Amino acid sequence: MGLPLVVGVDGSEPSLRAVDWAADEATLRGLELRVVYASLWERYEGTALATDLGKPSEAVLAQDVTDLAARRAHERHPELKATPVVLAEEPEYALVHEGRQASALVVGSRGRSGVAEFLLGSVSLSVAAHADCPVIVLRGNHDKQAVPGTHGRVVLGVGEDGAESAAVRFAVDEARRRGARLEAVRAWRSPAHESTDHPLMAGEPARLHEEQAVAALEGALLDVPADADLHRRTVEGHARRVLTDLSRDADLLVVGARRREGRFGLQLGRVAHAVLHHSACPVAVVPQRA
């Protein structure tokens, strides 16, 4: 058995939907599921104990939430081993740390903050931007299940920053597990006021850009197994808009995120950042070390 799958919970409805999805995913992969609740409750409660239980009230809540979520996962898939884990740490730090020994992380789009559903919560965004393993953020109406998919389609966004190889492998594996079609997409644009002085550009700048996109797409997919159900597409337009549009008819959208040593802040890239906020389906952000 490989590294476990980790799902972050906080008792909110989005996080419980994430548990359902993660239970499906862990079962597909034949992995243990770790159900993680993280909070620095001691910072706010000190050492005060609940008189009836002898524990800080937030700690009691955390244990109840993880126990309930683990039972929910086990009831969904009785053969699944689901382990509840409570950590007295900041959620972002705890989940990123858990991701160092995980095959993937699953998080809801938002937590108990009350932020509107269409906005991505800060914990989910931070984890997607810093984790060492793939992070699946449950965007859109995913019907609380990874399988069977509504559309039978996994979309892979192929960019130009060298972050594709890990994302391609991940997307191929996910599509294969689901028995879904993999649609690899490269967006391209022809600048509106591009000079055509160069003889190769004269008269047909758009065609040249499209050909370059086709070549880049083929290069990114060189190692995809021949028996994969793979469809290639090049689409004119901004990548973030193209992928968001395609997410409406997909069960999973996969994008790469380049991680650079020594760099701080969100390491996502503009396209990954945009689709995390606006995708109509779950988004998998797959890190690629530079």
Secondary structure, DSSP 4 states (H G I P E B T S, - for coil): --SPEEEE--SSHHHHHHHHHHHHHHHHHT--EEEEEE--HHHHHTT---TTTSS-HHHHHHHHHHHHHHHHHHHHSTT--EEEEEESS-HHHHHHHHGGG-SEEEEES--TT---TTSPPHHHHHHHHH-SS-EEEE-S--TT-SSS-SS-EEEEE--SSS--HHHHHHHHHHHHHHT-EEEEEEEE---TT----STTTTT-HHHHHHHHHHHHHHHHTTTS-TTS-EEEEEEES-HHHHHHHHHTT-SEEEEEEEE-TT--S--S-HHHHHHHHH-SS-EEEEEEE-
